[in-house]
Amino acid sequence: MMFWKKKPAAADLSWLVTDMHSHLVPAIDDGSQDMVTSLNLIRGLADLGYQKVITTPHILWEVYPNTNDTITNGIEEVRKAAANEGINVHLHAAAEYFIDDHFEQLVKTKQPLLTLSGNLVLVEFSMVTAPMDLQQILFDLQMENYQPIIAHPERYIYLNRRKEFFDDLKAAGCHFQLNLLSLTGHYGTAVTELAEYLIKKNYYDYAGTDMHHQKHLEALRKLPSAPLKRLQDSGNIRNHLL
């Protein structure tokens, strides 16, 4: 008699309702490079339980010089293609702003920023070292009535020995967004450990997939249940409000 191992169930992320960090507008950054891929990834997010997707293309001026127009025009094309395919997911777009000279100029000149919802702006900075004037830039952003959300703080592993930096950002009123992939070991052990530390501190306000490609989707299907449950039980995660 042969016994077959039951295939493990994919992670159920329906409690999040909304994925608020991904790269699904085709061919404008390092995410999906064509519409077929974008639609497949959106179907995969629906299978994980998401009802809404707010995709967030990079605006990193020296590499991905996207504008409000390139992003809004791009998501409109994705919406049309998804509707034609009968994909029942609400699709919106914001941006993942890299904090650089271009971003500073946008804030200083009061250019309208693409928000996740209301005044919520997703920002990231260098994986090598934080900008010297980071807190001033974030303060200036807040003075323009935007709420900064720090994308994937657990990936800034150079801050491992300066964990008070995270305390300072939270004290300054910043929100934190977890990359769910960080819980899978996808970015390495150090990132996973820092994510677990920040979960224990109850520092995360949002969680996102940061979906770029099919391998990310496959990894998300295998998310470990224990840290997910801690995240859900914290009661801090606000994705459902987006």
ChimeraX attribute file (.defattr): number of C-alpha atoms within 10 A of each C-alpha:
attribute: neighborCount
match mode: 1-to-1
recipient: residues
	/A:1	3
	/A:2	4
	/A:3	5
	/A:4	6
	/A:5	6
	/A:6	6
	/A:7	6
	/A:8	8
	/A:9	8
	/A:10	14
	/A:11	17
	/A:12	16
	/A:13	21
	/A:14	16
	/A:15	13
	/A:16	22
	/A:17	19
	/A:18	26
	/A:19	27
	/A:20	27
	/A:21	29
	/A:22	26
	/A:23	27
	/A:24	32
	/A:25	31
	/A:26	22
	/A:27	15
	/A:28	20
	/A:29	19
	/A:30	16
	/A:31	21
	/A:32	24
	/A:33	17
	/A:34	13
	/A:35	17
	/A:36	13
	/A:37	18
	/A:38	25
	/A:39	21
	/A:40	17
	/A:41	22
	/A:42	23
	/A:43	17
	/A:44	17
	/A:45	24
	/A:46	20
	/A:47	16
	/A:48	18
	/A:49	18
	/A:50	21
	/A:51	20
	/A:52	22
	/A:53	23
	/A:54	24
	/A:55	26
	/A:56	27
	/A:57	32
	/A:58	25
	/A:59	25
	/A:60	20
	/A:61	16
	/A:62	10
	/A:63	10
	/A:64	14
	/A:65	13
	/A:66	18
	/A:67	16
	/A:68	15
	/A:69	9
	/A:70	13
	/A:71	23
	/A:72	17
	/A:73	13
	/A:74	18
	/A:75	23
	/A:76	15
	/A:77	14
	/A:78	22
	/A:79	18
	/A:80	11
	/A:81	16
	/A:82	22
	/A:83	13
	/A:84	9
	/A:85	10
	/A:86	9
	/A:87	15
	/A:88	13
	/A:89	18
	/A:90	14
	/A:91	18
	/A:92	19
	/A:93	27
	/A:94	25
	/A:95	27
	/A:96	25
	/A:97	24
	/A:98	20
	/A:99	20
	/A:100	18
	/A:101	11
	/A:102	16
	/A:103	20
	/A:104	16
	/A:105	11
	/A:106	13
	/A:107	19
	/A:108	13
	/A:109	9
	/A:110	11
	/A:111	11
	/A:112	10
	/A:113	19
	/A:114	21
	/A:115	19
	/A:116	21
	/A:117	14
	/A:118	10
	/A:119	14
	/A:120	18
	/A:121	23
	/A:122	26
	/A:123	21
	/A:124	21
	/A:125	19
	/A:126	12
	/A:127	12
	/A:128	10
	/A:129	11
	/A:130	15
	/A:131	13
	/A:132	8
	/A:133	9
	/A:134	14
	/A:135	15
	/A:136	11
	/A:137	18
	/A:138	24
	/A:139	18
	/A:140	15
	/A:141	20
	/A:142	18
	/A:143	11
	/A:144	15
	/A:145	11
	/A:146	19
	/A:147	20
	/A:148	21
	/A:149	23
	/A:150	25
	/A:151	26
	/A:152	26
	/A:153	23
	/A:154	27
	/A:155	21
	/A:156	19
	/A:157	19
	/A:158	14
	/A:159	18
	/A:160	16
	/A:161	8
	/A:162	10
	/A:163	14
	/A:164	11
	/A:165	12
	/A:166	18
	/A:167	13
	/A:168	12
	/A:169	16
	/A:170	15
	/A:171	10
	/A:172	13
	/A:173	14
	/A:174	21
	/A:175	20
	/A:176	26
	/A:177	26
	/A:178	27
	/A:179	24
	/A:180	24
	/A:181	24
	/A:182	25
	/A:183	26
	/A:184	19
	/A:185	15
	/A:186	15
	/A:187	14
	/A:188	12
	/A:189	13
	/A:190	17
	/A:191	23
	/A:192	22
	/A:193	17
	/A:194	21
	/A:195	25
	/A:196	18
	/A:197	14
	/A:198	18
	/A:199	19
	/A:200	14
	/A:201	11
	/A:202	16
	/A:203	22
	/A:204	24
	/A:205	20
	/A:206	27
	/A:207	23
	/A:208	22
	/A:209	21
	/A:210	25
	/A:211	26
	/A:212	22
	/A:213	19
	/A:214	15
	/A:215	10
	/A:216	15
	/A:217	20
	/A:218	12
	/A:219	17
	/A:220	25
	/A:221	20
	/A:222	15
	/A:223	20
	/A:224	13
	/A:225	12
	/A:226	10
	/A:227	17
	/A:228	17
	/A:229	10
	/A:230	14
	/A:231	21
	/A:232	14
	/A:233	10
	/A:234	16
	/A:235	10
	/A:236	13
	/A:237	21
	/A:238	15
	/A:239	18
	/A:240	15
	/A:241	9
	/A:242	17
